Amino acid sequence: DPFCNVPQCQQGCCVVGLNNYWGTQSECTIRGERAGISPEFDSSIESEQACFRESQNLEEGACVFNLGDEKNSCVFTNQLNCDDNIGGDFYKGYLCSNTELDTNCKKQDSANCVEGKDEIYWYDSCGNKENIYSSDKTRSWNNGKVLAKDKSCNPNSDNSGSGSCGNCNYNLGSVCGEFNPGVDKGNMEGFTCKDLNCVDSGGKSRINGESWCVYDGPVGSGGIGGNSGGPDISSLLGIVGGGLGGIGSVSRDLMGSRHFRQICSNGEVQVEPCADYRKEICVQNDKTLENGQKVDSAICRVNLWEQCFAANEGIGQQLGGGVLGDLAGMFNQKCNQNPDCRTQTVNVDKNFKFSLCVPKYPPGFELGQTTGLAGFGGNIGSSILGDVGGGIGDLASGLGGNSEGSSASDICGLGTQTCTSTWVKTCTPPKWECKENCDCHEAGFTMQLNNLCVSLGDCGLTPNIEGKVGFGGAKVSKKGSKGKTPPQPFLFAPLYMIFSKLPPGPAPDGGFYNEEQGIFELPGHGLLDPFLSGLSGYGGGGGFEQGPGGITGNIGSIAGAGAIGGIAGGAVGVATYSVSSAALGSLTTEGITTTYTLTSTSGISILGSGVLSPLALTGIGLGVGIIVGIVLTQVLGCGEVKKVEIKYECKPAQVPFGGNDCGKCDDDPLKPCSTYRCQSLGARCKFINEGTGVSECITIEGEGSIPIITPWEEILNTTFYSYQDVSTNGFKVRTADNECVPAFSPIVFGVETDIHSVCGWSLERGSNITEMNSFIEGNVFTYNHTFMTVLPSAESLLAGEVSNFEELQAALATQLEEEGISIEEYLLNKAGDLNIYIKCSNMDGVANDVDYKVNFCVDPGPDEQLPVVTATAPPPKKIVAFNAEEQNAVFFVSEPAECKWSSVKPTKTGLEAYNDLENEMDCELDAENVNLLGYACTTTLPILEKENDYYIMCQDQPWLAEDPEGERNVGNVFPYSLLKSESALTISSIKPSGITYAGSEPVIVNLEVETSGGMADGISACAYDFDGENPYSLFLETGGKKHKQILSQMKAGDYEIFIRCADDALNIAEGIANFTLELDTKPPIVTRVFGSGGNIILTTDEPARCFYKNDSNPSCGFSTKNAIEFGGANTKTLSAPIGQDITHYIQCQDVWGNRPDMCSIIVKEFKDG
């Protein structure tokens, strides 16, 4: 207010308890805060003298009255209360225990603190306050009269630690408080003059008002293993083998951990927990006091972890190695600018190295969801697996935005990586040799990806706050018969348990965001305001859930999704699938991040999603793993090349079994228990009575028996398959007619347990459950456990080991000395008796001792089945971009086959029709590379018309191509079509543009975009970026024709914001929002004044509100609060009734509150007309 009409600056009478003070309202508030009581401020009292006159009525003394007893009753109070409410006789300055008053109150009966007072006071037997405590009782009683503070004991000392004088003094550094044995000194009837300064849990002295950060363990990033500054892991090398290489660093926040801000307040350490699930972090810096002393100053502020994932771009390219793989992450500017991010480098082999931007302070997850024990009841076997869906939601993720539906599995899935090693069969001697990515078979592969996995969130081997590790959060597997499988992640668990016990180290300083106003600097560093940018991981509620509707995280751009490939580089992705009824009777898949849906005949759906491809599910290639291994050391297949996939699967961390540690959640009152903290301590830990003041982390009882395993009937497609010979120890999977399963048939079956269990499977009898492979549900406690596999034929397995038909025949006839039979007989025997062994564990980690066996057999008969196209990507009749000239496509075939296509519909049938097709596909023939949808055949299709038709045919058993008598099956024609968008997608409107005015910084700007055309009349997803480099950030509101984004914390200046929109056909539209933000700091100017119809008419140069006064004390320094306002507020034309022959003092202010220091205009002796 230019006229200083600010209410907080007006003086008045401040009443704090029984004391009156003269001052401003702000000063009154401060006095009340210091006294610990709510003050009353009365601005109607006009002078300091009047204020103190009021206080005279509050002077204290004895209010004596008689209730008919022998002795008088008494209350120590003020005269006003005594007269108006009690009706007694008031004795100013007397204590109720004064013998002259003949009361029933005995002096100095006890001691206590008084609200709003610094000192310890004696209390009489009636509960009335007496004088300040002193061990010299006679002097303190003062003959039953009130003794002033400055006349009481040691008035010039704070008396902290004194056992004899309770004359505490806040200004000198002490205040009355309860005596804490073993901590305080100077016990005065259970109370003491507490030193307002503190000593923290580490023994460090803290001054009153100082704040600092406290953690549950190590935080941020640090070295682990090797020469990186972490604990020495040489003792582990004997367990896991060598090849660790440079292991690097890891983000170290523990599962269940929280950041805490502690404050020294009036001699007590108080705690301010930062938002749970590490949504907030505590950062700490030095602050210099007026006397030059340096103290710590800490704040809890939002964790910017989500934008670490958003900073990654093109990770699919990085995985190829080379210069990009070496440097792309290292020089990621957006990652380096974010104080909560760091670069994690994986460098296993020359062609398997990359860098990824990861959080320094990884997020916590909703552990009740990731363990499957949320609610501890009900069958959630299918619901725990989320479906992110297809279409715009996934496209948004591909744009580099933050679409809803990401989950704990999605985030951890970023750490799921596959290294492909290359093996070549030499002729002399006949053996397989590794030629590329050989180190991916060593321990360094596991260790480095362990560190990446742990750095993403509560993933992999993340220890809990007690330093304990669950073993089910990560798994290493090998697809292919060559080379060894690297050590399993759980073997490294002791290392992570060790680092969890390391001291926290120095508190993070928060970088430029080390105080609250640091949020204003986010846009200048290319970062988003987490409250207004659409990043919804921060905010109320729990952690980040497993399944739909969970966290938001920018993971699409680093998942290798088709959308980002199309937007960033012009390539068209093919990650959306359509699956025919030939696979499992009913099987469909869709979604840019490869989402699949499997439906059994009973209607149960199994949903899966995320950056983990559903094309490499549990049990795929099961026949390969069982049958191949002893085959072909002789000179057959000389020069053959094999690809072996070594996969590290990163999943949400598993909480430790049992519940022995649940009670530890409440051990430290300065680290309050919470749902997240409690659940991290064990599978049986549950947080109850939350928010009631009597919350507790308890141990769940029940379900302590060993799980009973039975077949899951509902999941099996009984049209094709059946369970046979069911017993307590297992069952067989056969066809509906109780025959062996035909080769290349996908199978989905499952087991049930009678209690919440985690189950695993192995090809080896007697395996420990920690070493077993996971079912589809992963390491969650559930009742239902799903298994999927495809069983190839024995002949197809061997065909992948040789170069031609002649070598195949020779291999089949080769005799195995130990078995005394041919390889062909051996393979047929093995295919007739395939077993997997299952174990299931309860919440305490107790599993069945005897393996539960599931048996399969493959029909050895001749292949009479036609090859069938089971799935396509993109799906048939998919709309592609308006400017598309070609489309990459994948056709999945039910068995190994050679496939062709043509744009002309065949007029012949069978082999003749197949031979007439002019375009060959590149088809996968190796059974080691089969997936659930079948064998992949890839090609590039031309886009020439609005509707483009193609015709596909396949011929099976390609190993018989050189056999003149071979009876190969030719499949039926598979028609397929792709549609071109009717028009290009366009951005029809962008706002703001030109000059936009604001009254002050920071400025909030509403960025608005409208789209039209494209695949669906403008329906699309839009994203923006300040520098036009990937990744873009998704609009807060998008997915339709209108797209809105709030840009907060903007400053005055020129802006160029790059806009990119895409629809589901990958039509791309780009535009730029060019605008200037200017601050309006000038008051409005009256440009014209005239009279009309009995009114003064004002016109101004901008929308304004105008006020006038015409009282007897004319002045321009009036407050608008008591002035008369012109009509037409916030317009450029305003009016008010004319006061004849009166001078009008007029002030105008604009919509930003800008007002002149004087009148805007003075109108004298104004007459109408």
NUFIBA-513836 format. One record per residue (C-alpha): x, y, z. Coordinates in steps of 0.25 Angstrom, whole numbers, plus 2048, in hexadecimal, padded with zeros to 3 digits. Layout:
REM NUFIBA-513836
XYZ
...
***
This chain:
REM NUFIBA-513836
800800800
80780D7FC
800814807
80480A811
7F6806815
7FB7F8818
7F37F2824
7FF7EA829
8067F882B
7FB7FE833
7FE7FF842
7F57FA84C
7F47F385A
7F97E585A
7F47DC865
7FD7CF867
7F87C7873
7F77D187F
8017DB878
7FE7E7870
8077ED865
8067F985C
80B7F684E
8077F1840
7FF7E583C
80C7DE837
8137E1844
8077DB84B
8077CE843
8167CC846
8147CE855
8097C4855
8117BA84E
81D7BC858
8137BA863
80C7AE85D
7FE7B485E
7F57BB854
7F67CA856
7EA7D4855
7EC7E184D
7E37ED84F
7E57F8846
7D980084B
7E2804858
7E8811854
7F481385D
7FF80C864
7F9812871
7EC80C86F
7F27FF86C
7F97FE879
7EC803880
7E57F787B
7F17EE880
7EE7F488E
7E17EC88E
7E97DF88C
7F37E1898
7F27D48A0
7EF7D18AE
7E67C88B7
7D77C78B4
7D17C28C1
7C37BD8C3
7BC7B38CC
7B37A78C9
7AE7A58D7
7BB79E8DB
7C37A08E8
7CE7A68DF
7CD7B08D4
7CF7AB8C5
7D97B38BC
7DD7B48AE
7E97BC8A9
7E57C489D
7E37D3899
7D97DD89E
7D07DD892
7CE7CE893
7CC7CE8A2
7C17D98A1
7BA7D5894
7BA7C6895
7BD7C18A3
7B77CC8AB
7C27CB8B6
7CA7D58BE
7D77D98B6
7E47DB8BE
7EE7E18B4
7FC7DB8B5
7F87D08BF
7FA7C18BE
7EF7B88C1
7F77B18CC
7F97BE8D3
7F57BB8E2
7EE7C98E3
7E37C48D9
7E07B78E2
7DE7AE8D5
7DF79F8D4
7EB7A18CA
7F979C8CF
8057A38CA
81079C8C1
80978F8BF
80F78C8B1
8167938A6
813794897
81479D88A
80A7A7887
8057A9878
80B7B6872
8167B787D
8257B487D
8267B088C
8237A4895
8197A88A0
8147A38AD
80679E8AE
7FD79E8BA
7F57928BE
7E97988B8
7F07988AA
7F37A78AA
7FF7AD8A5
8097B38AF
8167BA8AD
8227B58A5
8297A88AB
8347A98B4
83A79F8BD
83A7AB8C7
82B7A98CA
82A7B48D4
8307BE8CB
8287B98BF
81B7B98C7
81D7C88CA
8147C88D6
8087C48CD
80A7D08C4
80D7D08B5
81C7D18B2
8207D78A5
82A7D089C
8357DA89E
8347D88AD
8347C98AC
8407C08AC
84C7C28A2
8447CC899
8507CF890
8537C088D
84C7B6884
84D7AC88F
84E7A0885
85279488D
85079A89A
8497928A5
84679D8AE
8407A98A6
8357A889C
8367B6897
8387B2888
83A7BC87E
8367BA86F
83E7C686B
84B7C1872
8497B386C
8407AA875
8317A7878
82979E881
82879087D
826782883
83377C889
838770880
841767888
84E764882
84D770879
84A77C881
85178288D
84A789899
83E78289D
83478B8A4
8277838A8
82777C89A
82B789892
83779088E
83B79C887
83E796879
84979B871
8437A0864
84F79B85C
84F78C859
858780857
85577884B
85576984A
864769846
868771852
86A77E84A
86578B851
85A79384A
8557A184C
8477A484E
8407A5840
84B79D839
84679382F
84E787829
84B77A821
84A76C827
84975F81E
847750820
85474D81A
85D75180E
85675A804
85975F7F6
8637587EE
8707527F2
87A7477EE
8787397F0
88372E7EC
88F72F7E4
89773B7E6
88B7447E7
88C7477F6
88273D7FA
884731803
88E7277FF
88771B7F8
8947127F7
88D708800
8827077F7
88A7037EB
88C6F57EF
87D6F47EF
8796FB7E2
8866FA7DA
88E7047D3
88B70E7C7
8867197D0
88D7247C9
88A7327CD
87D7317D5
87B73F7D7
8717477E0
8637457E5
85774D7EA
8577497F9
84974D7FF
844741807
83673A805
82D740810
83674C812
83275A814
839768815
83776F821
83977E825
83C780834
83B78D83B
840792848
83479984E
83479E85C
83E794861
83778885B
83B78184E
82E780845
82C779838
82677D82B
825771822
826774814
81C76E80B
81C75F80B
820755800
82B75F7FE
8227697F7
82A7737FE
838774802
84077B80D
84B785808
85478C811
85D798811
8657A281A
85F7AF81F
8677BA825
8607C1831
8627D0834
86D7CD83E
8757C5833
8727B7838
86E7AD82E
8637A3830
85C799828
84F79C821
84679181A
83A790812
83178580D
82E7887FE
8287807F3
8317757ED
8337777DE
8357687DB
82B7677D0
8327717C7
83E7687C7
83775E7BF
8327697B6
84076D7B3
8437607AC
84275F79D
845754793
84A74A79D
84673F793
85174578A
85B746796
85A737798
86173578B
86E73B791
878744789
87A75278C
86B75578F
86A74A799
87774F79F
87375E7A0
86576079E
86175F7AD
86E7657B2
86B7727AB
85C7727AD
85A7817B0
84C77F7B6
8517747BF
85D77D7C4
8557897C6
84C7827D0
8517817DE
84A7747E1
84F76D7D5
85C7667D1
86175D7C6
86274E7C8
86C7487BE
86C7397BA
8787347B3
8787257B3
87E7237A5
88272A798
874729792
86C72979F
86E7377A6
8657427A8
86274E7B2
8557517B8
85075D7C0
84B7577CD
84675E7DA
8507617E5
84575F7EF
83C7537E9
82D7537EC
82674A7F5
81B7407F1
80E73C7F7
81372F7FD
80572A800
8037297F1
8117257ED
8107197F7
8027157F3
7FE716802
7F6723801
7EA72080A
7EF71280D
7E370C807
7DC7097FA
7E17027EE
7EA70D7E6
7F17037DE
7EE70A7D1
7EB7187D5
7F971B7DA
7FE71B7CC
7FA7297C5
7F672C7B7
7FB7397B2
7F27387A6
7F473D798
7F2749790
7F4757795
7F87547A3
80474C79E
806756793
80776179D
8127587A4
819757797
819766796
8227677A2
81676B7AB
8107657B7
80475D7B4
7FC7577BF
7FE7487C1
80C7467C4
80F73D7D0
81A7387D9
81C72D7CF
81E7387C4
82873F7CB
8307337CF
82E72E7C1
8387397BC
8437307C3
83F7247BB
8497237B0
84D7187A7
85B7167A1
85D70D795
86A705794
86E700786
8746F1785
87A6EB779
87C6DC777
88B6D9773
88F6CD76A
89C6C9771
89A6C677C
88B6C577B
8866CE785
87E6DB788
8866E878A
8816F5790
884701787
87C70D78C
877711799
87E7067A0
87F70D7AD
87070D7AE
8716FF7B3
87A7047BF
8777097CD
8797177C9
86C7177C1
8647137CD
86B71D7D6
86A7297CD
85C7277CA
8597247D9
85E7337DB
8557387D0
8497317D5
84B7367E4
84D7447DF
83F7457D8
8367437E5
8337387EE
83872E7E4
8407227E4
8497207F0
84672D7F7
84872B806
83D72F810
84073881C
84572D824
84F72981A
84771C815
845718807
83A710800
8407077F5
8357087EB
8377167E5
8407127DA
8437067D1
84E7027C6
84A6F87BB
8506F37AF
8496F07A2
8516E7799
85A6DB79C
8686E179B
8706E77A6
86D6E87B5
8636F07BC
8686FB7C4
8676FA7D4
8596FD7D9
85770A7DF
8537057ED
8627007EF
86670F7F0
85C7117FB
866712806
86D71D7FF
8607267FF
85E72280D
86B728811
86973580A
85C737811
86473881E
86D743819
86C750820
86375A818
86F763815
86D772812
85E777810
85B77B802
85C78A7FF
85178A7F5
8597917EA
85279E7E6
8457987EC
84A7997FB
83F7A3800
8307A47FD
8327B07F3
83B7A67EB
82E7A17E4
82E7AF7DC
83B7AB7D6
83679E7D0
8327A37C2
8407AA7C1
84679C7C2
83D7957B8
83578E7C3
82678E7C6
81E7937D2
81A7867D8
80D78B7DD
8087917D0
80F7897C5
80677C7C5
8107747CD
80776E7D7
8107657DF
8127707E9
8067737F1
7FC76C7FB
7F975E7FC
8027527FD
80E74E7F5
80F7497E7
80673E7E4
8087317DD
7FD7317D2
7F473B7CB
7F27497D1
7FF7497D7
80B7537D6
80E75C7CA
81C75A7C5
82275E7B8
8277507B4
82174F7A6
82C75779F
83774D7A4
82F7407A2
83273F794
823742791
81E744783
818751785
82575878A
82C75277E
823758775
82376577B
83176777E
837760772
82D75F767
82D74F768
82074976A
81E73F775
817732775
81572F783
80672D782
80171F781
7F471877C
7F370977F
7EB6FF777
7E26F577E
7EC6EA77A
7F46ED786
7EE6E7793
7E06E878D
7DF6F6791
7EB6FF792
7EC70E78F
7F7718791
7F8727790
7FF733795
80B73B791
81373679D
80F728799
8037247A1
7FD7177A0
7F07107A5
7EE7017A6
7E06FC7A8
7DD6EE7AD
7D06E77A9
7CA6EA7B7
7CC6F97B4
7D86FC7BE
7E17067B8
7EF7077BB
7F57157B8
8037197B7
80A7267B2
81672F7B3
8237307AD
8257217AF
82171B7A2
8167107A3
81D709798
8277037A2
81E6FD7AD
8206F27B7
8236E57B1
8256E97A3
82F6E079C
82D6D67A7
82F6CA79D
83C6D0799
8416D17A7
83D6C37AA
8416BC79D
84E6C3798
85B6C27A0
8616B579C
8606B678D
86A6B8782
8796B9785
87D6B3778
8806BB76B
8726BE767
86D6CC765
87B6D1763
87A6E0763
86D6E1769
86A6EE771
8616EE77E
85C6F9786
85A6F8795
85270179D
8567047AB
84B70B7B2
84B7137BF
83D7157C4
83B7207CE
82E71F7D6
8297267E2
8317227EF
82C7177F7
82A71B806
83071180F
828705814
822704821
81F70F82B
82970F836
82D71D834
81F723834
820729842
82D73183E
82573A836
821742842
82F741849
833750847
82975B84A
830764841
82E75B835
81F758836
81A74C830
81174C823
80B74281A
817742811
82174181C
819735822
81772D816
82572E812
82972681F
82371981B
818712813
810710820
81171F824
804727824
802736828
7F5738830
7ED743836
7F474D82D
7F175C830
7EA75983E
7F675C847
7F774D84B
7FD74883E
80573B83E
80D732836
808724839
80B715834
80070F82C
7FD701832
7F86F582A
7FB6EE81D
8086E8823
8066DB81D
80E6D5811
8066D8804
7FE6CD7FE
7FF6CE7EF
7F46C97E6
7F16CB7D7
7EA6D87D3
7DE6D47CB
7D96E17C7
7E56E57BF
7E66D97B6
7E06DA7A8
7D86CD7AA
7D46CD79B
7E26C9798
7E96C47A4
7E66BC7B1
7ED6B97BF
7EF6AA7C0
7F46A17CB
7F26AC7D6
7F86A87E3
7FE6B07F0
80B6AF7E9
8086B57DB
8006B27CE
8026B17BF
7FE6BB7B4
7F86B47A8
7EE6B779D
7DF6B67A0
7E06A879A
7EB6A47A4
7F66A4799
8036AB799
8036B9795
8066BC786
8136C3783
8126D3782
8066D478B
8066DF795
8016DA7A3
7FC6E27AE
7F96DB7BB
7FB6DE7CA
7FB6D97D8
7F46DE7E4
7F86DF7F3
7EF6DF7FF
7F66EB805
7FD6F7800
80A6F27FA
8166F57F1
8196E97E7
8246E67DE
8286DB7D4
8346D47CF
8396CA7C6
8426C47D1
83C6BB7DB
83F6BF7EA
8426CE7E7
8416D97F1
8356E27EF
83F6EE7EF
8456E87E3
8396E57DB
8326ED7D0
8266F57D3
8186F37CE
8116FE7C6
80C7057D3
81A7077D8
81E7077E6
81170B7EC
8097037F6
7FD6FE7EF
7F46F27EE
7F56F07DF
8026EE7D7
8026EE7C8
80C6E77BF
80D6E87AF
8166E17A6
8176DC797
81C6CE794
8246CC787
8266BF780
8336B7782
8366B8774
8356C7774
83F6C8780
8496C0778
8476C876B
84C6D4772
85A6CD775
85D6CA766
85F6D1759
8576C874F
84E6BC74D
85A6B274B
8606B7759
8526B575F
8516A775B
85F6A475F
85C6AA76D
84F6A276F
85769576C
862698775
86468E781
86569378F
86F68A796
86A68C7A4
85C6897A0
85E67F795
85468578D
85368F781
85169E783
84469D77D
83F693787
84569B792
83E6A778E
8316A078C
83269979A
8356A77A1
82A6AD79A
8206A279F
8246A57AD
8266B47B1
8256B97BF
8256C67C7
8276C67D6
81F6D07DF
8216D57ED
8186DF7F4
81C6E7800
8136ED80B
8156FB811
81F6F681B
8286F080F
8246E1812
8226D9805
81E6CB802
82A6C1803
8256B87F9
8246BD7EA
8176BF7E4
8196B97D6
8126BD7C9
8146B47BD
8136B77AE
8156AE7A2
8166B3793
80F6AB789
81A6A4781
8116A1775
8136A7767
8106B6765
8026B775F
7FF6C5764
7FE6D175B
8076DD75E
7FE6E8763
8006F7765
7FD6F8774
800707776
80371476E
80A721771
80472B76E
7F672476F
7ED723762
7E772F75D
7F0738766
7F0746761
7FE74C75E
80375A75C
7FE762751
80C76474B
81075674E
81774F741
81A742748
81773A755
82073075C
817724760
819717768
81170A765
811700770
8106F176B
80C6E5773
8186DD76F
8266DF768
8226E375A
8266EB74D
81C6F674A
8196FE73E
81070A73A
80A71172E
80171D72C
7F9714722
7EF70A727
7F36FC723
7EB6F5718
7F16E771B
7F16DF728
7FB6D7730
80A6D672B
8076DD71E
8016E9724
80D6EA72E
8176E9723
8106F471C
8126FE727
81E707724
82270D731
82970573B
82970874A
835706754
8306FB75D
8356F676B
8386E776A
8406E4776
8376DE781
8406E578C
83A6F2787
82B6EE787
8226F7790
8136F5794
80E6FB788
8166F277F
8216F3775
823702770
824705761
82771375E
82671B751
82472A74C
81672C745
81473873B
80974273E
804746731
7F5749732
7EB74D73C
7E873E73E
7F373473C
7F172573B
7FB71A73D
7FB70B73C
804702745
8066F3744
8106EA74B
8176DD749
81B6D5755
8276CC758
8326D4751
83C6CA755
8366C174A
8386CB73F
8436C2739
83B6B573B
8346B272D
82B6A8735
8286B2740
81A6B4743
8196C3747
80C6C974B
8076D6744
7FE6DF74C
7F26E6747
7F26F4742
7F26FE74D
7EC70C748
7F271874F
7EF72774D
7F4735751
7ED742750
7F274F74E
7EE75B756
7E476474E
7EC771751
7F9776758
7F777A767
7F8789768
7FA792774
7EF79D771
7F17A677D
7FB7A9787
7FA7B2793
7FF7BC798
8067C478D
80B7D278C
80C7DA799
8067D57A6
8067DE7B2
8077DA7C1
8087E27CE
8137DA7D5
81D7CF7D4
81B7C37D4
8117C37C9
8077B77C6
8057B57B7
7FA7AC7B1
8007A67A5
7F47A179C
7F579978F
7EA795786
7EC78A77B
7E478576F
7E577B764
7ED76E765
7E8760768
7DC765771
7D977376E
7E3779777
7E3770783
7F176E787
7FB770792
80477D793
81177F79A
81A78C79B
82878F79E
83079C7A0
83C799797
83678F78C
83E783790
839776795
83277279E
82677B79D
81D77C7AA
80F7787A8
8047837AA
7FC7827B7
7EF7817AF
7F07797A2
7EB76E79A
7E0776793
7DF781789
7E278C794
7EF78B79C
7F27937A8
7FF7957B1
80179E7BD
80F7A47BC
8127AA7CA
81E7B17CF
8207B97C2
8287C67C2
8277D27B9
82E7D07AB
82D7CA79E
8287BC79C
8297B1791
8227A4795
82279978C
81579178A
815783785
80877B783
80576D77E
7F976477C
7F875577D
7FC75476E
80975B771
805767769
80E77276F
80B781770
81478B775
81379A779
81A7A5781
8137AE78B
81A7BB78A
8167C5795
81C7D079E
8197D27AC
81A7E07B1
8177E57BF
80D7F17C1
8137F97CC
80C8067C9
7FF80B7CE
7F380E7C4
7F381C7BE
7E58247BD
7E58287AF
7D882F7AF
7CD8347B9
7C083A7B6
7B283B7BB
7A68347B6
7988317BC
79C8367CA
7A882D7CA
7B782F7C9
7BC8277BD
7CB8227BE
7D281B7B3
7E08157B6
7EB80F7AD
7E98017B3
7DE7F97BB
7DD7FF7C9
7D68027D6
7D48107DA
7D08167E8
7CE8247ED
7CC82C7FA
7C683A7FC
7C683B80B
7C9847814
7D8843815
7DC842806
7E883A803
7EE8307F8
7F3827803
7E6820806
7E3811808
7DA80B7FD
7D4803809
7CC80F80D
7CB8167FF
7BF8167F5
7C280D7E8
7BE8117DA
7B58087D3
7BB7FF7C7
7C67F97CF
7D27F37C7
7CD7F97BA
7D38067B3
7C680E7B5
7C18117C3
7B781A7C9
7B28207D6
7A782A7DA
7AB8387DA
7AC8407E7
7A984E7E3
7B38597E7
7BC84E7EE
7CA84B7EB
7CC83C7E8
7D98357EC
7DA8297E3
7E481D7E3
7E48127D9
7EB8057D9
7ED7FA7CE
7EA7EB7CF
7F87E97D5
7F67F27E0
7FF7FE7DB
7FB80B7E1
8018197E0
80781F7ED
7FE82B7EB
7F082D7E4
7EE8287D6
7E68357D4
7DF8407DC
7D28457D7
7CE8537DD
7C185A7DC
7BC8507D2
7AE8537CC
7A68497C3
7A784C7B4
***
